[in-house]
Amino acid sequence: MNLVKRNCSVCNADDFTEAFYQEYKSVAAFGGDSYFQTVVVCNNCGFAYSNPTPCNEELSKYYRNFSNYENPQRDGKESEQMLAKWRRTYALVEKHFPENYHGSVLEIGCATAAGLSIFKSNGWDVMGIEPSEKAVNFAHDLYEIEVINGIFDCKLFVDKDPFDIIILSHVMEHLLSPNLILNDIRSLLGDGGLVYIEVPNLLRPFVPMGYFTIEHLNYFSPTTLSSLMKINGFSVEIELFDNSADIEPFYPVIAAVGKKSYKLGSISNDYDAVYRAIQDYKQSSGIAVKNIQSKIDLIIKNVKRGKLGIWAAGLHTSQLLSMTTLSNEPIVCVFDNDPKKHGKRINGVEIIGYVDPESTAKLVDAIVISSKASENEIYNQIEHLQKYGISVYKLYDK
């Protein structure tokens, strides 16, 4: 795997403190290679980021082939909880425009364009760009929305009229150079135009295995996100949401509305709060992993050796294999709903699709669900297997 080192995206300093380290064992998206992630905190401004990171080529390949934002289990349709999030987003930005104003919106990394569909239904002209071809097809089939299949490049939009709103919802944490994209976005906005950015809140990280991840290269606090936007020519309004079971994502987020400005702001140093939050996360995560290990010990004790399967072939499974003794067990197979992953391997174990209860019962006596965010959804999908003598285990909810 090709890795690149980088400077701080907020202040461009190359002076940092290593704050977090973890291994991902046998990542299917990287051909089964393991990945060692180091998260550092900039000593100059407090911005936290992975360093080094996979290069742009590796990241582009990952999102093309292993993107997990297409909802194959729902034929591309978003959950009601995610639609609730998008209705909130619409309300946050729409209030900045005159009543009955219907302008233009561009969403970068729009997935299946469910969010854009909310704007479209309210009379706005919408456009998206998305690296996953399958997600682009869903956007067309479900919502009849024009989405460019590819990685954002400012040159793709130079012939377009200026946009009123540009959205990056849970995108900035994935970018190798978030500072550069903000500069490009500003050039595509008309006077008074807005950028809407939503990211996980580093000061309220969720545990145990999920906050620090291969996909996330940047970790924002409200202060560091605000600093990044201000130095790139935006006045900023920040709102914090804890979220709940009624709205996705199910963890605390920062929602920032930036208005195009002709005055550059200054940087505030948030090092102490950021470093402390990461250390608190490490402590909480360590306790949570011990609890998961206890559950795995009990599962292994109750399941015949060589008859255990895992459901979900994402990054959580790579982390699970790295942090627990599950990697020492002879796992039969890893099930996943996404056809793009079928035939790949994790820790030498083949990823397959679900077939039917009888065939599954011949393969395994038990299945461990390896997902925190989608655990209940997966359980509801496969709980019927228990009628065929297959035990289905959760690691989080009871």
N, C-alpha and C positions, 0 to 999 in steps of 0.2 A: 504494500500500500504506500502510495506517495503522500508524504506529509509536508506541510509548509509552516514555517514560523512567521509570525506577524507581530506588528506593533499594536498598541492600544488604538481602537477605532474612534475613541472620543478625543484624546489629546495627542495621539501619535507617539507617545513615549514608549521606550523599550526598557522600562524599569518596573519590575513586578515582583510579587511574592507568590510562590506556589501555595495554593490553599486547599486543593482537593485532587485526589488521584483515584482512578478505578480502572479495572480491566473488563473488557467485553470479550468473552470467550467464543471463538468460532462464529464470526458474524457472517450470516448467509449473504448479505448484500455486498460483502467484500470478498467473495469467493471462499469463505470459511476461515479467513485470516482473523487473528485476534487483534484487538485494538486497545491501546493503553491511553486513556484520556487524562490529561492534566489541565486543571482549571487554575488560572492565575488571576491575581487582583492587581491592577495598575496602582503603583505607589503614588502616582501623581494626581489621579482623579478618582480612583476607586472602582473603575469599570472592571467587571469580571468577564473573562473569556477563555475559551479553550486555546491552548498554545503548547505544541503545534496542533494543526488540524489537517484532516484530509484535504487534498488540493481540489480546485474547482472541477477538474475532470472527474475525480472520484465521486464528488458530491453530485454532479450532474448525472452520472451513471446511476447512482443510488436512487435519485428521485425519479428517473425515467423507468427504472426496472423494479424498484421496491417501495415506491410511494405507498403510504398507508392511509391516504386521504380520499379514497374513491368509494368507500362504503360498499364493497362487493356483497356483503351479507344482506344489504338492503337494496340491491340493484341500483346503487348510486344515490339513493335518496338520503337526505339528512334526517337525523333524529329530531323529535319535537324539541328536545332540550337545546340542540344547536340552532334551530330556527328561532327559538326564544332569544338566544344570544344575538342573532342577526337583527331581530326587531329592536333590541336595545341599541345596537350599533347605529341603526337607521335614525333612531330618536336622538342620539347624541350628536350626530352631524347635521341632520335636517333642520334643527332649531337655529343654526347659524345662518340660514338663508331666509329670504322673504317668504311670506305665506304663499302657497301655491306655486313656488318656484320649482322648475323641473330642469335641471342641468345635466351635465355629463359626469359619469363615474368610470374610473379605471381601477380594477382590482388586480394587484400583482400577487400571484400565487393563489388563484381563486378556487382551486380544487374543482368541484363539480358545479360551481357558480350558484350555489343555493343562496349565498349572501346577496349576490347581484340580482337574483330573482326578486328579492324584497324591494330593492330600489326600482327595478323594472315595473313591478306591479303598482308602484306609486308614481309612475310617469317619467322616470329618469331614463336617459340614454345610457346604456351600460356596455362595457367591454372588459375582457379579462385576458390575462396571460398565465399559462400554467404548463409546467414541464411534463406532466403525466398525460400521455395520449388518451388513455382510458378515461381519465377525468374530463378531458376536453370533449370526448364523445358523449359522456353523460350530460355535460352542460348543454350540448346541442339537442340531444334527444329529450331531456327532461324539461328544459326551460327555453329552448330556441334562442340561446345567447351566443354571440360571437366571442370565441375565445381563441387566442393565438397559442399554438402548441410550441412552447420553447421557454428559454430563460430570458428574463427581462433584459432588454437593451434599449436605451433611450432612443437610438436611431430608428427603431421600429415605429416611433410615434411622431417623428418630426413633421410629417405632412398632415397630422391631425390638428384640429382646433384645440386650444388649451382646455384642459379638464377643470371642472369645478371641484371634484373630490378625487383623491387617489387613496386607496385602501391597502394597507399591509396588515392583515390580521393574522397573527402568529406566523409571521414571515421573518421579521427582523432578527429573531434569535437564530435563524438558519443561515444567515448571510455571512460570507467571508469578509465583505467590506461594507458594512451598513452605512458608514459615513459617505461613501461614494454614491450609493443609491439615493440617499436623501438629497444630495446635490443635483442629481439627475431629475428627481421627482419635482424639485422646486422649479426647474426649467420647463416642465410640462404643465404646470398649473397656471391658470389665469390669475389676474389681480384679484385678491381676496379669496383665492382658492385654498382648500383645506387638504391636509393629509391626516388620515386616521390610522393610528398605530395601536395594536393591542399585543401585549407580550405577557408571559408569566412574570409574576412578581418575585424577584429573588429574596426580598425581605420576608416573604411568606412561603418558602419552598415546601412542596408536598413531599411526603416520604412514603415508602423507603427507597424504592428503585424506580426512578422516573424523572426526577427533576434534572439531574445532570445526565446528558445523553449524547450520543454521537451526533444526532441531528442538530442539536442546539450548540452553536458555536459561541453565542453571546448570552450573557445573563444580566438582565437589567434590574436596577432599583429605580424607583420613581425619579430620584435625583440624577442618576447617570443617563437615563433615557431623556429627561428634560434637557440636560447639558448637551447631548448629542444633537437634539433637534434645534436648540437655540443657536449653536455655533454654525448650523447649516441654514440659518435664515428663516426660522419659524418662531412665532410667539406661541406659547404652549399652555394648554389647560389639561391638567391631569385629574383623572378620577380612578379610584381604587374599588375593585369589586372582589368580594370573597368567593362569590358563586356558591352553588349548592347542588343538590340532586335534581333541581328543576332547570338548570341551565348549564350548558357546556361552554368551555371545558370545566371539569369539576375541580377547579383549583383557583387560588387567588390570582388575579390578573391586574395589569396596569392598562388603562385605556387613555390614550393621549390624542387630543385634537390639536393639530398645529396649523396656524394660519400663516400663509405666506407673508413674509415681512421683508423690509429692506434694511433692517437693522440686525446685526449679528450680536447674539448674546454671549455670555461668559460661562466658564466651566466652574462647577462647584465640586469640591472633593468629598466623596462619600465613602472613603476607604474604611473607616472604623465600622460603620454600620454593615457594609457589605462583607467584610472579612468575618465579623462576628456572626452574621447570619449563616455563612458557610460552615463555620465551626459548630454552630448549634445543629445544623442539618446533619453533619457527620455523626454527632453524638446520637441524635434521634434515629438516624438511619441504621446505625450499628445495633441499637436495641431492636428495631423492627426486623432486621435481617436475622437476628437470633430467634425471634418469634417465628419467622417463616421457616427457619431451619428445624425448629421443634416440630412444626406441622409436617415437614418433609420426612423427618425421622419416623413419625407415626405412620405416614402413608407407606413408606418403604417397608415398615414392619408388617403392615396388613396386606401387602400386595405380593403375589408370587413373583419371584425374580424373573426378569425377562418378559414381563407382561404389562409394563407400564408405558403409557404414551403421554405426550404433552400436547396441549391445544394452544396454538398461536406461535408463529415463527418470527416474531418481531424482536426488537432490541431488548425487551424485558426478559425474553428467554436467554439471550446471550448473557445478560447480567445475572440471571438466576443460576446459570451454569458456572459462572465465575465466583459467585458469592456463597454458594451452598455446596453440599456434597452430592447434589443431584447429578453432576457430571460423572460421578463414579459409578452410576447405575447403568445397566444395559437397557437404555431407552429403545423401545421398538420403533417408534416413528414420531414425527411431529406433524400434527394436523394443522391446516390453515385454509381459510376460505379463499385466499387470493391465488388464482391460477398462475400468476407470474412467479410465485415462489415454489411451485411444485417442481420436484426433481432436483432442487438445490439441497444442500446439506447444512446442518448445524451440529458441530461436534461429531461429525461423521454419520449423523442420523438423517435419513431422507425425510424431506418435507412432502407430504401428500395431501390430497383433498379428501374430504369426507365422502364416503360412498353410501353405505346403507348399514343399518344396525347389525344385521346378521354378519356381514363381512367384517365390521369393526370388532364384533365380539370374538371373532376368530383371531384377531390381532392382539387385542389388549383386554386385560381385566379391569383396568383403571385408567383414568385420564386426569392429569393435573392441568387446570386452567392457568396459563402463564400470562396474565394481563391484570393490571389494576384498574385501568380506566374502563375496560370493556368486560370485566369479569362477570357481572350480572347478565349482561346481554348474551354473552357466550353460554353461560349456564342455562339460560332460558332456551337457547337454541338446541342444546344437547342433553338436557336433563332426562329426556325420554329414553336415553340409552340405559338408564338404570333398570328399566323394565327387562332389559336383555342381559342383566347380570354385570353390567359395567359400572363401576363406582366412578363418580364424578366429584373431584375435589376442588374446592376453592382455597386460595391462600390468604385472602383478605377477609371478605365478609363471612360470617358464620353460616 
